[in-house]
Amino acid sequence: MILFRGNCQMQFTAEAAAAAGLDVSFASLASPLTLTASPGVIPPLVSALIDGAKVGEYLHTRELIDQFLPPSVTSGTKALVVNLFHENRPLFLHKTERYAFYLDPAAFARKPALGRAVEAKFQTIVPNPASYLDRYAAMLHLFRERLPGLPILVVGRLGHYPGLGPAPHSYLQGWGEVCFTAAREFAAWVGTLPDTCYLDADRIMAGAFRRAGAPVEAHFPFLRLTRSPDGGRVAVSRDLEHAGSLWPALVAKIAATLETGRVDYAPEETVPESWQQPFVAEELNPQALLEHLVSGSNYRAARAVGYLLFHPETDGTALLNQAAPYMPVCHNLLHMVRAYGQGRPDPALAEWCDNHAALAAAFTANGEAYRREYLEKIEALRQLVLASTTV
């Protein structure tokens, strides 16, 4: 079995590995700090607080056993694969025993008594992004000590190349500032640890990019948009965390590395010159937009909505309404449709909201908290567009 640990990138990679016939397991990690400051057991107080309040869903899959304990291995365990995952914030640090854990503070709104109990024993902390690689190195030392002889593969993060713009974004705060400097020194250091390899995500993604021959939007369709407080200027950044073509390429590299005991890269696995150049948005005609929107793929639908966001002169409301029954429930996609609606608040978009809300109401795969928040965001968009007027 191959153990995958990290954030959603490792989850997607584990799913791709399972689809390829590999025996895998996956668990989410909250922060290197929860492991390195762990007392070696799950603190009974934390278990009692969370179980007593019945707020386990607010761990968001960062289960306590994975927050406090390294993975257990058996004779059939082949490797541990862990990525440079982003840290959940905030953490709660015990005031005297100095261990830390993660729980979404939104749980306290539902269970105020829990919030008071946590506040009595813990202080809220936000780990300093500047020392992330130090915390991660300490976690690797812990893994190496507790799992002697087991191959450990560390998967890097994608660099913030201008051609992957606009404004490439990673959920690991501060990554853009260190990805081409301290992170490369860190990658070289990882290679000095016994039975440990570093997999360069830039090179692996570059190979997938070259082989596909598709534009940046096909690989990284999800955009993050934030508006200035006055509702005017919009900042657009590209989400580098959800790169569907990277997962199978990573699986192939992991399998090859475990077979040979070393990391080898193919000639095409070099960063293309286009990534070094300023980003230029792709052009799509109305037929292509509709085909992407009705495909049932959140990646293709986001690619089409992204085009609408880059071309605010294009009215895509009728296309969105037509495609609504086929657009999947996806938080990243919804974020982009909401941004479109905020930029073009047409009451006609309420039709899309009604259709998509019906789909989301029946979607339970990510838990009740996810479903409730998702429906609230659709309703907020619906109220926004209905309150608007058109000339």
Salt bridges, closest charged atoms under 4 A:
GLU57 OE2 - ARG110 NH1 2.99
GLU87 OE1 - ARG135 NH2 2.71
ASP104 OD2 - HIS60 NE2 2.75
ASP239 OD2 - HIS242 ND1 2.78
GLU241 OE2 - ARG157 NH2 2.49
ASP264 OD2 - ARG262 NE 2.88
GLU268 OE2 - ARG211 NH1 3.12
GLU269 OE1 - LYS253 NZ 2.74
GLU282 OE2 - ARG303 NE 2.78
GLU283 OE2 - HIS311 NE2 3.31
ASP315 OD2 - ARG344 NH1 3.80
ASP354 OD1 - ARG382 NE 2.85
GLU368 OE1 - ARG371 NE 3.09
GLU368 OE2 - ARG372 NH1 3.75
GLU373 OE2 - LYS377 NZ 3.16
GLU379 OE2 - ARG382 NH1 3.64
